[in-house]
Amino acid sequence: MEQLTSKQERVLEAIKIFMAKNGYPPTVREIGTMINLRSSATIHAHITLLEEKGYLKKGLGKNRTIELLVPNEYQDKKDGIISIPLIDMNLKGNIKELLSLASEIIKLPVAITSNQKNGFALIVRGNEMMNAGIFNQDILVIEEKSAVSINDIIVVLTSKNHLLVGQYLKSDNQEMLKVNQEELSLEDKTILGKVISLYRKF
C-alpha cells in the first residue's frame, strides 16, 4: 500500500478517531476542526488521495459516506457493536443512492449482524410480510449479496427503484418473490441482499 504524507496521515487519523468515538464517519468540516484546517477543498483533496491509495472508500453522498478499508486501531473491539446505515423502505433509488440517503447510522450488536462492510438496515413500511412475522416499523438487518437460497427473506429493488421485502422462491426454474400470499416474478428486479436479523422497538 502506498505510503502517506504526514498531512494525509493526520486526516486518516482524525477519521479513525472520530469513527471510533461516534460510530459513524465525520463530515469534512468535522475533520477540519479536529486537525485545525479550514480549507474544505484541501481536506477533500486529501480524502481523494487516501481513496486512491486504498485507505478508504467514499460513497455518493456529501456527508458521512466514508468507509475505512484499513484497520482502526482506535476502535474498541470489545464492545461488540457495529455501525450500519439505516434506510427507509419508502425511499427510491439505486443501492448507492439509497445508502447515501440513509436517515442515520445505527449501532447494533455484532450478534445480530453478519458483515459490517456489506450490510445495511431497513425500516419496514406496511404489513405486507406479517405472515413471516415482519411488521410495520420493524428494522431489518440486511447482508448485501446477490446469491440467496430458497426460502430466504430478501430485499429487492424493482425496475422503478421501489424496495420490496419477500420470500425467495423458485418455480420451474423461474425466480419468484413471495410477498404474503402473492408471488411476483424477479425478472425485472434486482436482489440487494438477505435479511439476517430483525430488530423491533416496543
KOLTOR-356116 format. One record per atom (N, C-alpha, C): residue in one letter; x, y, z. Coordinates in steps of 0.1 Angstrom, whole numbers, plus 5000, padded with zeros to 4 digits. Layout:
% KOLTOR-356116
aXYZ ...
% end
This chain:
% KOLTOR-356116
m500849885000 m500050005000 m500950125000 e500550224992 e501350344990 e501450425003 q502650475006 q502950555018 q502250685018 l501850735030 l501150855031 l502050975035 t501651095031 t502351215036 t501951235051 s502651325058 s502251355071 s500851415072 k500551495063 k499151565063 k498051455060 q498351365051 q497351265048 q497251175061 e498251145068 e498251065080 e497351135090 r497451265091 r496651345101 r495251335098 v494851345085 v493451335081 v492951195084 l493751095080 l493250955083 l493150925097 e494050975105 e493950955120 e492751025126 a492451145121 a491251215125 a489951135122 i489851075110 i488750995106 i488650875115 k489750805118 k489650695127 k489250725141 i489750825146 i489450865160 i487950905161 f487450985151 f486051025151 f485150905150 m485450805141 m484650695139 m484650605151 a485750585157 a485850505169 a485050565181 k484950695181 k484250765192 k482750765190 n482350795177 n480950815174 n480250705166 g480950615160 g480350505153 g479950535139 y480250655134 y479950695120 y481050795116 p481250815102 p482350895097 p482051045100 p483151125100 p483051265102 p482751335089 t482151455090 t482051545078 t483351615075 v483551675064 v484751745060 v484951855071 r483951925075 r484052035085 r484551975098 e484051865102 e484451805115 e485951765114 i486351705103 i487751675101 i488651795102 g488151905096 g488952035096 g489052085110 t488052075118 t488052115132 t489052035140 m489051905138 m489951815145 m491451845142 i491751875130 i493151895126 i493552045124 n492552135128 n492852275127 n493152315112 l492252275103 l492452305089 l491152365084 r491152485079 r489852545075 r489452525060 s490452485052 s490152475038 s489452345035 s488152345031 s487452225027 s487952165015 a488452245005 a488952194993 a490252104996 t491052155005 t492252085008 t491951945015 i490951945024 i490551825030 i489951725020 h489151775011 h488651695000 h489751634992 a490751704989 a491851654981 a492651544989 h492851565002 h493451465010 h492651335010 i491351345012 i490451235012 i490451154999 t490551234988 t490551174974 t491851094973 l492951144978 l494251074977 l494250954986 l493650964998 l493550845006 l492750735000 e491750774992 e490950674985 e491750614974 e492550694966 e493350644955 e494450554960 k494850574972 k495950494978 k495350364985 g494050354986 g493450234991 g493150235006 y493250355013 y492950355027 y491550375031 l490750425022 l489350445025 l488550445012 k487250445013 k486350445002 k485250555004 k484950634994 k483950734995 k482650694989 g481550734995 g480250704989 g479850814980 l478550814975 l478050924967 l477551044974 g477151024987 g476551134994 g477651234998 k477151355002 k478151465006 k478751445020 n477951385029 n478451365042 n478351225047 r479251195056 r479151065064 r479050945055 t479850945044 t479850835035 t481250775033 i482150795043 i483450735042 i483550605049 e484150505042 e484350375047 e485850345048 l486250305060 l487750275061 l487950135055 l489150125048 l489549995042 l490749945049 v491150005060 v492249955068 v491749945083 p492449875091 p492049855105 p492149985112 n491250005122 n491150125130 n491650085144 e492850135147 e493550095160 e492850165171 y492050265169 y491350345179 y489950285183 q489550185175 q488250125177 q488350015189 d487450025198 d487349925209 d486649805204 k487349705201 k486749575196 k486049495206 k486149535219 k485549455229 k484049485231 d483649605226 d482249645229 d481149565221 g481649495210 g480649405203 g479649485196 i479949605192 i478949695185 i479549735171 i478649735161 i479049785148 i478049895144 s478449975134 s477550075129 s477250055114 i475950065111 i475450045097 i474450155093 p474350185080 p473350295076 p471950235077 l471050325081 l469650295082 l468850355070 i468150275062 i467450325050 i465950305053 d465150405048 d463750395049 d463250325037 m462350235038 m461850145027 m461050235017 n460550345021 n459850435012 n460750515002 l462050515005 l462950584996 l463050514982 k463450594972 k463650534958 k465050574954 g465650474946 g466950504940 g467650374940 n468850374933 n469650254932 n470350244946 i471050124948 i471550104962 i472550204966 k473450254957 k474350364961 k473650494965 e472650524958 e471850644962 e471150624975 l470550504977 l469850474989 l470750485001 l471950425000 l472950435011 l473350575014 s473450655004 s473850795006 s472750875012 l471450825011 l470350895017 l469950835030 a470750755036 a470450695049 a470050795059 s468950775066 s468550875076 s469450885088 e470150775091 e471050785102 e471950655102 i472950665110 i473850545112 i473450485126 i473150365126 i472650295139 i473750195143 k473750185157 k474750085163 k473949965167 l474449845163 l473749725166 l474749625172 p474349525180 p475249425185 p475749335173 v477049295174 v477549215164 v476749085163 a476249035174 a475548915174 a474348905165 i473749025161 i472549015152 i472949075138 t474249085135 t474749125122 t475649025117 s476049045104 s476948945098 s478149005092 n477949105083 n479149165076 n479049315077 q479949375085 q479949515087 q480149595074 k481049545066 k481349625054 k480249615043 n479449505043 n478449495033 n477049475038 g476649565047 g475349555052 g474749685055 f473349685056 f472649805060 f471349765067 a470649855073 a469449825080 a468349895072 l467149835073 l465949885065 l464749895074 i464150015074 i462850035082 i461749985073 v460949895078 v459849835071 v458649935071 r458049955060 r456750035059 r455649955054 g454649925063 g453549845059 g453649705065 n452549625064 n452449495069 n452349385059 e452949405047 e452849315036 e453549175040 m454449175049 m455149055053 m454849005067 m453649045072 m453249005085 m453148855086 n452848775075 n452848635076 n454148575079 a455248645077 a456548605080 a457048665094 g456148725101 g456448785114 g457148925112 i457048985101 i457649115099 i456549225098 f456649325107 f455649425108 f456149565105 n455149655103 n455449795101 n456349855112 q457449925107 q458449985115 q459449895121 d459349765118 d460449675122 d461749725115 i462849695121 i464149725114 i464849595110 l465049575097 l465649455092 l467149485090 v467949385094 v469449395091 v469649315079 i470249375069 i470449315056 i471949295053 e472249175048 e473649145043 e473549165028 e474349255023 e474349275008 e474949165001 k474149094992 k474648984984 k473548954974 s474048904962 s473048874951 s472748724951 a473548644957 a473348494957 a472648464970 v471348414969 v470548384980 v469948244978 s469448184989 s468848054989 s467348054989 i466747944985 i465347924985 i464747945000 n463748015001 n463048045014 n463748165022 d464848215017 d465448325024 d464448445023 i464448535033 i463748665032 i464748765026 i464348825015 i465348905008 i464749045006 v465649135002 v465249274998 v465549284983 v464649334975 v464849354961 v464549504957 l465149544946 l464849674940 l464149654927 t463049714925 t462249694912 t462849784902 s462349774889 s462849854878 s462449994880 k461550024889 k461150164891 k461750214904 n462750144909 n463550184921 n462750184934 h461750084935 h461050064947 h461649944955 l461649954968 l462149844976 l461049754980 l461349624979 l460349514983 l461049414992 v460349365002 v460849255011 v459949135008 g460549025006 g459748905004 g460548775006 q459848665003 q460548535004 q460948484990 y462248444990 y462848394977 y462348254974 l461748234962 l461248104958 l461748084943 k461747954939 k461947914925 k460847824921 s460247854909 s459247764904 s459547744889 d459747614885 d460147584872 d461247664867 n462347674876 n463547754873 n463347904872 q462147944875 q461848094875 q461948144889 e462748254890 e462948314904 e461648394907 m461148384919 m459948454924 m460248514937 l459448614940 l459448684953 l458048674959 k457848604970 k456548584977 k456448694987 v455448784985 v455048894994 v453748855000 n453648805012 n452548745018 n452048635009 q450848635003 q450448524995 q450648544980 e451148664977 e451348694962 e452748664958 e452848594946 e454148564941 e454448654929 l455548724929 l455948814919 l457248764912 s457348784899 s458548744892 s459648844895 l460848784896 l462048864898 l462748904886 e462148884874 e462748904861 e463249054860 d462449144865 d462849284863 d463249354877 k463749264886 k464049314899 k465549274903 t466149354911 t467549324915 t467549284930 i468149174932 i468349134946 i469449214953 l469149284964 l470049364971 l470749284982 g469949194989 g470549125000 g469549035007 k470048975017 k469348875025 k469148935039 v467848915045 v467548955058 v468248855068 i469148905077 i469848815086 i469348835100 s468648945103 s468048955116 s467049065116 l466249075127 l465249175128 l465349245142 y465149375142 y465249455154 y463949525155 r463349515167 r462049575169 r462049655182 k461549775181 k461349865193 k459949855198 f459849845211 f458449845217 f458249975224 
% end
